[in-house]
Amino acid sequence: DAGVTQSPTHLIKTRGQHVTLRCSPISGHKSVSWYQQVLGQGPQFIFQYYEKEERGRGNFPDRFSARQFPNYSSELNVNALLLGDSALYLCASSPTSVYEQFFGPGTRLTVL
Amino acid sequence: AQSVTQLDSQVPVFEEAPVELRCNYSSSVSVYLFWYVQYPNQGLQLLLKYLSGSTLVESINGFEAEFNKSQTSFHLRKPSVHISDTAEYFCAVSEVSGNTDKLIFGTGTRLQVFP
């Protein structure tokens, strides 16, 4: 079975631009979570979606938004990019809960 | 809110030596604990987890961790490391609030194994 996939793998943007990151969960998994990992730090929770509804949001500004589609794939959108948004963005999927959470390879975003 | 502390940012060790990576968490209620490993330029891989039952949990590649409720610790150990164990290791605790369940991660410990 395929694992969690994310696209693109790398992305370079300039300040003020908008970015969309995509995630496909493991088949059968209905929950998708997004995390931001700044260089040298542990991942920080951004969003959780389950059955297309937002279940939770971390301490991130409104420039960050996400959605989940009927096929359970998900998009993370970031508007008005700042230099500090440069990070590895990780997507994780699970059947229902955090107890079996599987991570994708991540999208590395660089903001210049 | 829960927090996770990984006291050692880097742990250098020679091949075949034992290693311990320390992790402490803040919650006094029931918790679920995890260790993830991250190889360079890759995502996170689950190494092992504690949900309930035996306080000693093992992974398939020789790592083990012991849940110690009184000391709120979940240290990771391996009796003999290999060069291939060189990676970043993250301890995490689950936090359930309302309908949200998420992982709270420590800042990571870089294990560097030397020949």
Interface residues (C-beta under 8 A of the other chain):
Chain A: V4 S33 Y35 G40 Q41 G42 P43 Q44 F45 Q48 Y50 R55 G56 G58 L90 A92 S97 V98 Y99 Q101 F102 F103 G104 P105 G106
Chain B: V4 Y32 Y36 Q42 G43 L44 Q45 L46 K49 L51 F90 A92 S94 V96 S97 G98 N99 T100 D101 K102 L103 I104 F105 G106 T107 G108
